[in-house]
């Protein structure tokens, strides 16, 4: 569950270093709710001082601070590419990344319990994720921003076609050869090779192995026990059916 916000400026949302630099105070010295209240203005300052349109990868759900202000202000958010993945496949992936059991990961994906703070987000601000369905609906139904939804599974089947669509949505110059080159350099096997060679900064310290684990669609069939698959489908049936994931 990932959103890439096209801003009129801004580095990686949720990166504590950026927040500390632009807020003028270390996030670790503040209550998480205070940090949330400050984030919208930090993004505005980043946008104001940027020389070009920048792209921000976030894992947060679209949420509001306790002040009522959206975490990602509409006045500096030009559009969002939202990548959605089958929660059945996400379960084992999240368990690996969070360093927990598949059963515990399924419960988090079903009810959101523990997702803000229990994932050992070293060096990052708090991320409010909610359940899988809540996360999806927050961006698709509640954000009110220009949105381009891409299924992970479609990217796997036709990476050039669907990545090319993302390029066009973002208003970038489309060059078929460059798209093919970008896809080749970001293939799963190539990313595994790069991580083995030089590491990957987003790998969780809690993960028992590398960040790029399997990356396959349908892998839940040999990783997810039947009762846990049923739990996920019962919790998210309507949203799964909406995006073509219902059996």
C-alpha positions as a printed Julia matrix, in Angstrom:
247×3 Matrix{Float64}:
   0.0     0.0     0.0
   1.95    2.91   -1.28
   1.07    6.38   -2.46
   3.38    8.59   -4.48
   2.3    12.2    -4.16
   3.23   14.57   -6.96
   3.84   17.82   -5.12
   4.75   21.27   -6.24
   7.89   20.45   -4.23
   9.05   18.13   -1.43
  11.34   15.19   -0.46
  10.29   11.89    1.11
   7.24   12.33    3.31
   7.77   10.66    6.68
  11.56   11.07    6.57
  12.58   12.35    9.97
  15.65   14.13    8.68
  13.56   16.33    6.38
  11.11   17.11    9.16
  13.89   18.01   11.6
  15.57   20.31    9.06
  12.45   22.17    8.03
  10.6    22.27   11.35
  13.7    23.45   13.21
  13.23   20.89   15.98
  13.94   17.18   16.25
  10.83   15.05   15.87
  12.1    12.79   18.66
  11.64   15.7    21.09
   7.96   16.08   20.23
   4.79   14.13   20.87
   3.68   12.22   17.76
   0.43   14.2    17.59
   2.38   17.45   17.6
   4.53   16.13   14.75
   1.37   15.3    12.81
   0.09   18.86   13.27
   3.37   20.28   11.95
   3.74   17.99    8.93
   1.32   19.85    6.59
   3.2    23.12    7.05
   6.55   21.37    6.6
   5.31   20.05    3.24
   4.17   23.55    2.26
   7.61   24.94    3.04
   9.27   22.2     1.05
   7.0    22.96   -1.88
   7.55   26.7    -1.6
  11.33   26.4    -1.64
  11.63   23.67   -4.29
  12.95   24.56   -7.73
  10.96   21.85   -9.5
   8.11   19.43   -9.05
   9.22   16.64   -6.74
   7.78   13.23   -5.96
   7.08   11.97   -2.46
   6.7     8.29   -1.6
   4.55    7.73    1.46
   3.15    4.69    3.24
   0.67    6.63    5.37
  -3.04    6.39    4.86
  -4.67    9.69    3.9
  -5.42   11.08    7.33
  -5.98   14.29    9.23
  -4.03   15.61   12.18
  -5.97   16.03   15.41
  -6.38   19.67   14.4
  -8.57   18.49   11.53
  -6.11   19.52    8.81
  -5.24   16.94    6.13
  -1.77   15.49    6.59
  -1.08   16.03    2.89
  -2.35   19.53    2.0
  -4.36   19.78   -1.2
  -2.81   23.16   -2.02
   0.6    21.54   -2.67
  -0.52   18.09   -3.82
  -0.88   17.95   -7.6
  -1.82   14.28   -7.82
  -1.3    10.82   -6.37
  -0.26    7.48   -7.85
  -1.69    4.83   -5.54
  -0.29    1.3    -5.84
  -2.6    -1.35   -4.44
  -1.79   -5.01   -3.81
  -3.86   -8.07   -2.95
  -3.96   -8.26    0.88
  -3.6   -12.04    0.68
  -0.13  -11.6    -0.83
   0.64   -8.68    1.47
   0.25  -10.76    4.62
   3.5   -12.75    4.33
   5.34   -9.74    2.94
   4.27   -7.55    5.88
   5.08  -10.29    8.39
   8.6   -10.47    6.97
   9.08   -6.69    6.92
   7.65   -6.17   10.41
   9.48   -9.16   11.88
   6.3   -10.76   13.18
   4.16  -13.83   12.54
   1.84  -14.09    9.57
  -1.1   -14.39   11.96
  -0.13  -11.11   13.66
   0.34   -9.4    10.29
  -3.12  -10.57    9.19
  -4.69   -9.08   12.31
  -2.97   -5.75   11.61
  -4.16   -5.81    8.0
  -7.68   -6.61    9.21
  -8.09   -4.13   12.05
  -5.08   -1.8    11.91
  -4.12   -2.54   15.51
  -0.48   -1.73   16.15
   0.23   -0.37   12.69
   1.3     3.15   13.75
   4.08    2.18   16.14
   4.83   -1.55   16.24
   6.66   -1.86   12.94
  10.01   -0.54   14.21
  10.11    2.4    11.81
  13.67    3.38   12.61
  14.49    6.94   11.65
  10.96    7.65   10.45
   7.98    9.6    11.68
   4.9     7.77   12.87
   2.9     6.28   10.03
  -0.83    5.87   10.55
  -1.78    2.99    8.27
  -5.08    1.6     9.52
  -6.33   -1.67    8.1
  -5.79   -2.6     4.45
  -9.32   -1.57    3.51
  -9.15    1.67    5.5
  -5.88    2.57    3.82
  -7.29    1.96    0.34
 -10.51    3.87    0.94
  -8.7     6.78    2.59
  -6.86    7.58   -0.63
  -9.4     6.43   -3.18
 -12.56    7.81   -1.56
 -11.55   10.42    1.0
  -8.48   12.3    -0.24
 -10.3    14.24   -2.98
  -7.1    14.55   -4.97
  -6.35   13.63   -8.58
  -5.67    9.91   -8.31
  -4.17    7.22  -10.52
  -4.69    3.72   -9.08
  -2.37    0.94  -10.26
  -2.62   -2.68   -9.16
   0.68   -4.35   -8.26
  -0.51   -7.39  -10.18
  -1.01   -5.38  -13.39
   2.45   -3.87  -13.02
   3.83   -7.41  -12.76
   2.07   -8.55  -15.94
   2.75   -5.48  -18.08
   5.34   -3.3   -16.33
   6.1    -1.11  -19.33
   2.45   -0.45  -20.12
   1.34    0.37  -16.6
   4.49    2.25  -15.62
   4.13    4.2   -18.83
   0.62    5.14  -17.73
   2.03    6.43  -14.46
   4.59    8.51  -16.34
   1.85   10.09  -18.44
  -0.37   10.75  -15.43
   2.52   12.56  -13.74
   2.87   14.85  -16.74
   6.4    13.68  -17.54
   7.69   13.44  -21.09
   6.93    9.93  -22.32
   9.76    8.07  -24.02
   9.14    4.38  -24.66
  12.84    3.49  -24.65
  13.41    5.27  -21.33
  10.38    3.53  -19.84
  11.77    0.14  -20.92
  15.17    1.04  -19.46
  13.63    2.13  -16.15
  11.62   -1.1   -15.95
  14.72   -3.2   -16.65
  16.71   -1.45  -13.93
  13.89   -1.93  -11.42
  13.04   -5.56  -12.15
  12.73   -7.68   -9.03
  15.81   -9.74   -9.83
  17.87   -6.62  -10.45
  16.71   -5.06   -7.18
  17.63   -8.24   -5.31
  21.07   -8.11   -6.92
  21.52   -4.46   -5.93
  20.43   -5.12   -2.36
  22.83   -8.05   -2.05
  25.62   -5.82   -3.36
  25.03   -2.59   -1.45
  22.03   -3.04    0.85
  18.71   -1.22    0.82
  17.93    1.66    3.16
  14.24    0.81    3.59
  14.88   -2.68    4.87
  13.44   -2.97    8.37
  15.91   -3.93   11.11
  13.24   -6.38   12.3
  13.16   -8.26    8.99
  14.89  -11.67    9.08
  16.07  -11.32    5.49
  16.38   -8.91    2.58
  13.76   -6.3     1.67
  13.15   -7.81   -1.77
  11.82  -11.2    -0.73
   9.64  -12.82   -3.45
   7.59  -10.16   -5.19
   5.29  -12.73   -6.76
   1.57  -12.47   -7.35
  -0.48  -15.32   -5.93
   2.27  -16.39   -3.54
  -0.31  -16.45   -0.73
  -1.42  -19.85   -1.98
   1.7   -21.51   -0.56
   2.35  -19.11    2.34
  -0.98  -18.2     3.89
  -2.96  -20.75    5.93
  -6.55  -21.13    4.81
  -8.1   -19.75    7.99
  -6.03  -16.57    7.72
  -6.98  -16.16    4.06
 -10.62  -16.45    5.07
 -10.07  -13.87    7.84
  -8.72  -11.34    5.35
 -11.43  -11.98    2.8
 -14.16  -11.67    5.42
 -12.72   -8.36    6.67
 -12.2    -6.8     3.24
 -14.57   -8.58    0.89
 -16.21   -5.47   -0.59
 -12.96   -3.57   -1.21
 -11.25   -6.7    -2.56
 -14.13   -7.28   -4.95
 -14.04   -3.63   -6.0
 -10.44   -4.02   -7.17
 -10.72   -7.5    -8.61
  -9.31   -9.51   -5.71
 -12.4   -11.47   -4.66
 -12.37  -15.18   -5.48
